[in-house]
């Protein structure tokens, strides 16, 4: 996963909550944070957006 700044992560969260698609979120991020994302591949940004919007679930603990 990409190492993204707190403002970018917050923006992903807000855009996801607003119901935007992954592609739309990537486009907005590219426009809003051009300096931070200029050398990042769209595929890597999409992965980060997907992980932010659908974080991996923890396995349930079997201890009692």
N, C-alpha and C positions, 0 to 999 in steps of 0.2 A: 504494500500500500504506500501511497505517496505520503511524504511528510508535508502536511499543509498547515498554514498558519491558522490561528484561532478565528480571525475574521472570515476566512474562506470556509472553514468548517461550519461556522454559524450561518453563513449565507446558504450553504448546502441544506442545512436543517430547515431554514425558513422557506426556501424554494420547494423543498420536498413537501413540507406541511401545506404549502399553497397548491399542491397537486400537479406541479410541472413534471414532465417526463425527464428521463435521464439525459436525453439529447438536448432538451431545452435548458436544463440546468447547466450542462457543459457550455452551451453557447453563452448563457448569461455570465458564467464565471470567466470565460475568455474575454468578454467585454468589460467586466467590472475589475478584474485583476490581471490585466495584460502583462505586467512586469513579472509577477510571481509565476505565472503559468506559461510564459513564452517558450520555454524549452521542454514542456511536458507534452507527451503524446495524448491524444484524445482518449485512446483506449485505457490508459492508466488513470486518467481523470474519471472516466466512466466507472472503472472498478472502484475508485474511492467513493464516488457518489452512491454506487450500489451498496457498498459496505456500510456507509453512513445511514442509508435509508432502511437497510435490512441487515442489522448486525447479526453475526453468528450467535446462535443460542448456546447457552451453557448446558452441558449434559446434567441431568438431575443427579444429585448426590445419593449414593446408595447407603451412606452411613445413617444410623438411627440415633 
